Amino acid sequence: MGGCWSSKSDGGRSTAYVRSSFRDERTHRVPEVRPEKLKPLYGEYRCGRCKNFWTSRLSWPNKYQQCKRCKSYVHPKNQRELRPTDYKRGYEVGLEHPREFCEMCKKMGKYCATYSPQ
């Protein structure tokens, strides 16, 4: 099973450390984000049930995406800030991700890339 703890050793920035439940995974850092600063991140997902792997540039902190193969809920194993090169990745350019598999899209009732904090 995984565990979570946090630290403020990053120059005052709060960072959560998550230990993955995958045997071959190491501890990785997931940035803590306050609700007023909620923004999409680049996320890597691996389904623990069917071992399907995918990435998303609309990965939200503490939100799942559903596996397309087995329909189980999967939280990201790694997340990081978006980089300019993340917007230029081949087939993904200009495409929306499937709304029916995204927790944020389901909560908003529309495409999550249109989210803007009030």
Secondary structure as GFF3:
##gff-version 3
##sequence-region A 1 118
A	DSSP	beta_strand	3	10	.	.	.	ID=ss1
A	DSSP	beta_strand	13	19	.	.	.	ID=ss2
A	DSSP	beta_strand	28	31	.	.	.	ID=ss3
A	DSSP	three_ten_helix	35	37	.	.	.	ID=ss4
A	DSSP	beta_strand	41	46	.	.	.	ID=ss5
A	DSSP	beta_strand	53	59	.	.	.	ID=ss6
A	DSSP	beta_strand	65	66	.	.	.	ID=ss7
A	DSSP	beta_strand	73	74	.	.	.	ID=ss8
A	DSSP	beta_strand	78	80	.	.	.	ID=ss9
A	DSSP	three_ten_helix	84	88	.	.	.	ID=ss10
A	DSSP	three_ten_helix	90	92	.	.	.	ID=ss11
A	DSSP	three_ten_helix	99	101	.	.	.	ID=ss12
A	DSSP	alpha_helix	103	108	.	.	.	ID=ss13
A	DSSP	three_ten_helix	112	114	.	.	.	ID=ss14
###
